[in-house]
Amino acid sequence: MEQSGAKMELRGAEWSRVKQSGPEWSRMEQSGAEWTRVEQNGAEWSRVDLSGAEWSRVKQSGPEWSRMEQSGAEWS
């Protein structure tokens, strides 16, 4: 994803499977290069950087992730 600084909102059950509020998600909050800034409507997470295998499990290169990659219905 190359939407640096783009505001994104978590919508629907599809992304809810990904969203974590505990230690597992905290491990994703590390210095990287692919995601510079991801913002949610709230306080659960403000910075998420893609780095390492943990987030790779979530990041899909197929249709499922592509739907979340758009700045349309699901990501605004």
N, CA, C and O atoms as a GROMACS GRO file, in nm:
protein
  304
    1MET      N    1   0.084  -0.119   0.000
    1MET     CA    2   0.000   0.000   0.000
    1MET      C    3   0.087   0.125   0.000
    1MET      O    4   0.184   0.133   0.076
    2GLU      N    5   0.054   0.218  -0.083
    2GLU     CA    6   0.132   0.339  -0.092
    2GLU      C    7   0.045   0.461  -0.062
    2GLU      O    8   0.055   0.564  -0.128
    3GLN      N    9  -0.040   0.447   0.038
    3GLN     CA   10  -0.130   0.555   0.074
    3GLN      C   11  -0.080   0.625   0.199
    3GLN      O   12  -0.150   0.635   0.299
    4SER      N   13   0.044   0.672   0.192
    4SER     CA   14   0.108   0.733   0.306
    4SER      C   15   0.026   0.850   0.358
    4SER      O   16  -0.005   0.943   0.284
    5GLY      N   17  -0.008   0.845   0.486
    5GLY     CA   18  -0.081   0.955   0.547
    5GLY      C   19  -0.229   0.956   0.516
    5GLY      O   20  -0.302   1.043   0.563
    6ALA      N   21  -0.273   0.860   0.437
    6ALA     CA   22  -0.415   0.857   0.403
    6ALA      C   23  -0.497   0.814   0.524
    6ALA      O   24  -0.459   0.724   0.598
    7LYS      N   25  -0.609   0.880   0.541
    7LYS     CA   26  -0.697   0.842   0.651
    7LYS      C   27  -0.775   0.718   0.612
    7LYS      O   28  -0.831   0.710   0.503
    8MET      N   29  -0.777   0.622   0.702
    8MET     CA   30  -0.845   0.497   0.673
    8MET      C   31  -0.936   0.463   0.789
    8MET      O   32  -0.902   0.486   0.905
    9GLU      N   33  -1.050   0.409   0.759
    9GLU     CA   34  -1.143   0.369   0.862
    9GLU      C   35  -1.167   0.218   0.853
    9GLU      O   36  -1.182   0.161   0.745
   10LEU      N   37  -1.169   0.156   0.970
   10LEU     CA   38  -1.197   0.014   0.974
   10LEU      C   39  -1.346  -0.006   0.963
   10LEU      O   40  -1.424   0.048   1.042
   11ARG      N   41  -1.385  -0.085   0.863
   11ARG     CA   42  -1.528  -0.108   0.842
   11ARG      C   43  -1.553  -0.256   0.818
   11ARG      O   44  -1.481  -0.321   0.743
   12GLY      N   45  -1.655  -0.308   0.883
   12GLY     CA   46  -1.703  -0.442   0.852
   12GLY      C   47  -1.627  -0.552   0.922
   12GLY      O   48  -1.520  -0.532   0.979
   13ALA      N   49  -1.685  -0.670   0.916
   13ALA     CA   50  -1.630  -0.786   0.986
   13ALA      C   51  -1.500  -0.834   0.923
   13ALA      O   52  -1.418  -0.895   0.991
   14GLU      N   53  -1.481  -0.807   0.794
   14GLU     CA   54  -1.362  -0.856   0.725
   14GLU      C   55  -1.236  -0.801   0.790
   14GLU      O   56  -1.142  -0.876   0.818
   15TRP      N   57  -1.234  -0.671   0.814
   15TRP     CA   58  -1.116  -0.610   0.876
   15TRP      C   59  -1.112  -0.634   1.025
   15TRP      O   60  -1.006  -0.629   1.087
   16SER      N   61  -1.229  -0.661   1.085
   16SER     CA   62  -1.233  -0.688   1.228
   16SER      C   63  -1.150  -0.812   1.262
   16SER      O   64  -1.096  -0.822   1.373
   17ARG      N   65  -1.140  -0.905   1.169
   17ARG     CA   66  -1.059  -1.024   1.193
   17ARG      C   67  -0.913  -0.986   1.210
   17ARG      O   68  -0.838  -1.054   1.279
   18VAL      N   69  -0.874  -0.876   1.147
   18VAL     CA   70  -0.736  -0.831   1.149
   18VAL      C   71  -0.708  -0.745   1.272
   18VAL      O   72  -0.601  -0.754   1.333
   19LYS      N   73  -0.803  -0.661   1.305
   19LYS     CA   74  -0.785  -0.562   1.411
   19LYS      C   75  -0.764  -0.630   1.546
   19LYS      O   76  -0.844  -0.714   1.588
   20GLN      N   77  -0.658  -0.593   1.612
   20GLN     CA   78  -0.628  -0.646   1.744
   20GLN      C   79  -0.610  -0.529   1.840
   20GLN      O   80  -0.561  -0.423   1.801
   21SER      N   81  -0.650  -0.548   1.964
   21SER     CA   82  -0.630  -0.441   2.061
   21SER      C   83  -0.530  -0.482   2.169
   21SER      O   84  -0.502  -0.404   2.260
   22GLY      N   85  -0.476  -0.601   2.158
   22GLY     CA   86  -0.388  -0.654   2.261
   22GLY      C   87  -0.243  -0.658   2.217
   22GLY      O   88  -0.205  -0.592   2.121
   23PRO      N   89  -0.162  -0.736   2.285
   23PRO     CA   90  -0.017  -0.743   2.263
   23PRO      C   91   0.018  -0.784   2.120
   23PRO      O   92   0.117  -0.737   2.064
   24GLU      N   93  -0.063  -0.871   2.060
   24GLU     CA   94  -0.030  -0.916   1.924
   24GLU      C   95  -0.027  -0.797   1.829
   24GLU      O   96   0.061  -0.786   1.744
   25TRP      N   97  -0.126  -0.708   1.844
   25TRP     CA   98  -0.131  -0.590   1.758
   25TRP      C   99  -0.017  -0.495   1.790
   25TRP      O  100   0.037  -0.431   1.700
   26SER      N  101   0.019  -0.487   1.916
   26SER     CA  102   0.128  -0.398   1.957
   26SER      C  103   0.259  -0.437   1.889
   26SER      O  104   0.342  -0.352   1.858
   27ARG      N  105   0.276  -0.566   1.868
   27ARG     CA  106   0.398  -0.610   1.802
   27ARG      C  107   0.405  -0.561   1.658
   27ARG      O  108   0.514  -0.552   1.601
   28MET      N  109   0.291  -0.527   1.601
   28MET     CA  110   0.290  -0.475   1.465
   28MET      C  111   0.327  -0.328   1.461
   28MET      O  112   0.365  -0.275   1.356
   29GLU      N  113   0.318  -0.261   1.575
   29GLU     CA  114   0.350  -0.119   1.582
   29GLU      C  115   0.501  -0.102   1.592
   29GLU      O  116   0.553  -0.060   1.696
   30GLN      N  117   0.571  -0.133   1.485
   30GLN     CA  118   0.716  -0.121   1.486
   30GLN      C  119   0.761  -0.044   1.364
   30GLN      O  120   0.688  -0.025   1.267
   31SER      N  121   0.884   0.000   1.373
   31SER     CA  122   0.938   0.083   1.267
   31SER      C  123   0.953   0.003   1.138
   31SER      O  124   1.015  -0.103   1.138
   32GLY      N  125   0.897   0.054   1.030
   32GLY     CA  126   0.906  -0.012   0.901
   32GLY      C  127   0.904   0.091   0.790
   32GLY      O  128   0.932   0.209   0.813
   33ALA      N  129   0.871   0.048   0.670
   33ALA     CA  130   0.870   0.141   0.559
   33ALA      C  131   0.742   0.136   0.476
   33ALA      O  132   0.706   0.234   0.410
   34GLU      N  133   0.674   0.022   0.479
   34GLU     CA  134   0.563   0.005   0.386
   34GLU      C  135   0.441   0.086   0.427
   34GLU      O  136   0.383   0.159   0.346
   35TRP      N  137   0.402   0.074   0.555
   35TRP     CA  138   0.293   0.157   0.607
   35TRP      C  139   0.356   0.269   0.688
   35TRP      O  140   0.419   0.245   0.791
   36THR      N  141   0.340   0.391   0.642
   36THR     CA  142   0.393   0.501   0.723
   36THR      C  143   0.293   0.548   0.826
   36THR      O  144   0.330   0.580   0.939
   37ARG      N  145   0.168   0.552   0.788
   37ARG     CA  146   0.068   0.604   0.882
   37ARG      C  147  -0.068   0.545   0.850
   37ARG      O  148  -0.116   0.555   0.737
   38VAL      N  149  -0.129   0.485   0.949
   38VAL     CA  150  -0.264   0.433   0.934
   38VAL      C  151  -0.345   0.483   1.053
   38VAL      O  152  -0.308   0.459   1.168
   39GLU      N  153  -0.454   0.551   1.024
   39GLU     CA  154  -0.532   0.610   1.132
   39GLU      C  155  -0.669   0.544   1.140
   39GLU      O  156  -0.731   0.514   1.039
   40GLN      N  157  -0.713   0.524   1.260
   40GLN     CA  158  -0.845   0.471   1.285
   40GLN      C  159  -0.929   0.577   1.353
   40GLN      O  160  -0.876   0.667   1.418
   41ASN      N  161  -1.060   0.567   1.337
   41ASN     CA  162  -1.154   0.655   1.408
   41ASN      C  163  -1.158   0.615   1.555
   41ASN      O  164  -1.253   0.551   1.598
   42GLY      N  165  -1.058   0.651   1.631
   42GLY     CA  166  -1.052   0.613   1.770
   42GLY      C  167  -0.911   0.618   1.820
   42GLY      O  168  -0.830   0.697   1.772
   43ALA      N  169  -0.880   0.533   1.917
   43ALA     CA  170  -0.749   0.539   1.979
   43ALA      C  171  -0.679   0.405   1.984
   43ALA      O  172  -0.570   0.394   2.041
   44GLU      N  173  -0.740   0.300   1.926
   44GLU     CA  174  -0.680   0.168   1.941
   44GLU      C  175  -0.544   0.160   1.873
   44GLU      O  176  -0.451   0.100   1.927
   45TRP      N  177  -0.532   0.220   1.755
   45TRP     CA  178  -0.400   0.225   1.695
   45TRP      C  179  -0.386   0.348   1.609
   45TRP      O  180  -0.479   0.386   1.538
   46SER      N  181  -0.269   0.411   1.614
   46SER     CA  182  -0.244   0.531   1.536
   46SER      C  183  -0.131   0.511   1.436
   46SER      O  184  -0.125   0.579   1.334
   47ARG      N  185  -0.041   0.419   1.466
   47ARG     CA  186   0.069   0.391   1.374
   47ARG      C  187   0.085   0.241   1.357
   47ARG      O  188   0.095   0.167   1.454
   48VAL      N  189   0.086   0.198   1.233
   48VAL     CA  190   0.112   0.056   1.203
   48VAL      C  191   0.211   0.052   1.089
   48VAL      O  192   0.187   0.110   0.983
   49ASP      N  193   0.319  -0.017   1.109
   49ASP     CA  194   0.419  -0.030   1.004
   49ASP      C  195   0.434  -0.176   0.967
   49ASP      O  196   0.448  -0.264   1.053
   50LEU      N  197   0.431  -0.201   0.837
   50LEU     CA  198   0.449  -0.338   0.790
   50LEU      C  199   0.596  -0.374   0.801
   50LEU      O  200   0.681  -0.315   0.734
   51SER      N  201   0.625  -0.470   0.884
   51SER     CA  202   0.763  -0.514   0.898
   51SER      C  203   0.765  -0.651   0.963
   51SER      O  204   0.728  -0.666   1.080
   52GLY      N  205   0.807  -0.752   0.889
   52GLY     CA  206   0.820  -0.885   0.948
   52GLY      C  207   0.704  -0.977   0.916
   52GLY      O  208   0.606  -0.937   0.852
   53ALA      N  209   0.717  -1.099   0.961
   53ALA     CA  210   0.624  -1.205   0.923
   53ALA      C  211   0.490  -1.194   0.994
   53ALA      O  212   0.388  -1.242   0.943
   54GLU      N  213   0.489  -1.132   1.110
   54GLU     CA  214   0.365  -1.122   1.186
   54GLU      C  215   0.255  -1.055   1.103
   54GLU      O  216   0.145  -1.107   1.090
   55TRP      N  217   0.288  -0.938   1.047
   55TRP     CA  218   0.190  -0.865   0.967
   55TRP      C  219   0.172  -0.928   0.830
   55TRP      O  220   0.068  -0.911   0.767
   56SER      N  221   0.273  -1.001   0.784
   56SER     CA  222   0.262  -1.068   0.655
   56SER      C  223   0.147  -1.168   0.654
   56SER      O  224   0.086  -1.193   0.550
   57ARG      N  225   0.117  -1.224   0.770
   57ARG     CA  226   0.004  -1.316   0.779
   57ARG      C  227  -0.126  -1.244   0.744
   57ARG      O  228  -0.218  -1.303   0.686
   58VAL      N  229  -0.132  -1.117   0.778
   58VAL     CA  230  -0.253  -1.038   0.756
   58VAL      C  231  -0.256  -0.982   0.614
   58VAL      O  232  -0.359  -0.982   0.547
   59LYS      N  233  -0.141  -0.935   0.570
   59LYS     CA  234  -0.133  -0.871   0.438
   59LYS      C  235  -0.152  -0.977   0.329
   59LYS      O  236  -0.078  -1.074   0.321
   60GLN      N  237  -0.252  -0.956   0.248
   60GLN     CA  238  -0.281  -1.048   0.139
   60GLN      C  239  -0.249  -0.981   0.007
   60GLN      O  240  -0.266  -0.861  -0.010
   61SER      N  241  -0.202  -1.062  -0.086
   61SER     CA  242  -0.177  -1.006  -0.218
   61SER      C  243  -0.290  -1.039  -0.314
   61SER      O  244  -0.284  -1.003  -0.432
   62GLY      N  245  -0.391  -1.104  -0.266
   62GLY     CA  246  -0.504  -1.146  -0.348
   62GLY      C  247  -0.622  -1.051  -0.337
   62GLY      O  248  -0.609  -0.940  -0.286
   63PRO      N  249  -0.738  -1.095  -0.383
   63PRO     CA  250  -0.858  -1.010  -0.390
   63PRO      C  251  -0.904  -0.958  -0.255
   63PRO      O  252  -0.953  -0.846  -0.244
   64GLU      N  253  -0.888  -1.040  -0.150
   64GLU     CA  254  -0.938  -0.999  -0.020
   64GLU      C  255  -0.870  -0.870   0.027
   64GLU      O  256  -0.936  -0.776   0.070
   65TRP      N  257  -0.737  -0.868   0.017
   65TRP     CA  258  -0.664  -0.750   0.062
   65TRP      C  259  -0.684  -0.634  -0.035
   65TRP      O  260  -0.688  -0.518   0.006
   66SER      N  261  -0.697  -0.665  -0.165
   66SER     CA  262  -0.715  -0.560  -0.264
   66SER      C  263  -0.841  -0.480  -0.236
   66SER      O  264  -0.845  -0.359  -0.259
   67ARG      N  265  -0.943  -0.547  -0.185
   67ARG     CA  266  -1.067  -0.476  -0.155
   67ARG      C  267  -1.044  -0.374  -0.044
   67ARG      O  268  -1.106  -0.268  -0.043
   68MET      N  269  -0.954  -0.406   0.049
   68MET     CA  270  -0.927  -0.315   0.158
   68MET      C  271  -0.830  -0.205   0.115
   68MET      O  272  -0.816  -0.103   0.182
   69GLU      N  273  -0.765  -0.227   0.002
   69GLU     CA  274  -0.662  -0.135  -0.044
   69GLU      C  275  -0.721  -0.016  -0.118
   69GLU      O  276  -0.651   0.082  -0.145
   70GLN      N  277  -0.847  -0.023  -0.151
   70GLN     CA  278  -0.909   0.083  -0.228
   70GLN      C  279  -0.953   0.197  -0.136
   70GLN      O  280  -0.982   0.176  -0.018
   71SER      N  281  -0.957   0.315  -0.192
   71SER     CA  282  -1.005   0.429  -0.114
   71SER      C  283  -1.152   0.454  -0.150
   71SER      O  284  -1.190   0.564  -0.188
   72GLY      N  285  -1.232   0.350  -0.137
   72GLY     CA  286  -1.373   0.358  -0.172
   72GLY      C  287  -1.462   0.320  -0.055
   72GLY      O  288  -1.463   0.388   0.047
   73ALA      N  289  -1.536   0.214  -0.071
   73ALA     CA  290  -1.638   0.178   0.028
   73ALA      C  291  -1.577   0.136   0.162
   73ALA      O  292  -1.620   0.184   0.267
   74GLU      N  293  -1.478   0.047   0.158
   74GLU     CA  294  -1.429  -0.008   0.284
   74GLU      C  295  -1.324   0.082   0.348
   74GLU      O  296  -1.328   0.105   0.469
   75TRP      N  297  -1.230   0.132   0.270
   75TRP     CA  298  -1.130   0.227   0.320
   75TRP      C  299  -1.168   0.366   0.272
   75TRP      O  300  -1.188   0.387   0.152
   76SER      N  301  -1.178   0.459   0.363
   76SER     CA  302  -1.213   0.594   0.321
   76SER      C  303  -1.101   0.690   0.358
   76SER      O  304  -1.111   0.810   0.331
   0.00000   0.00000   0.00000
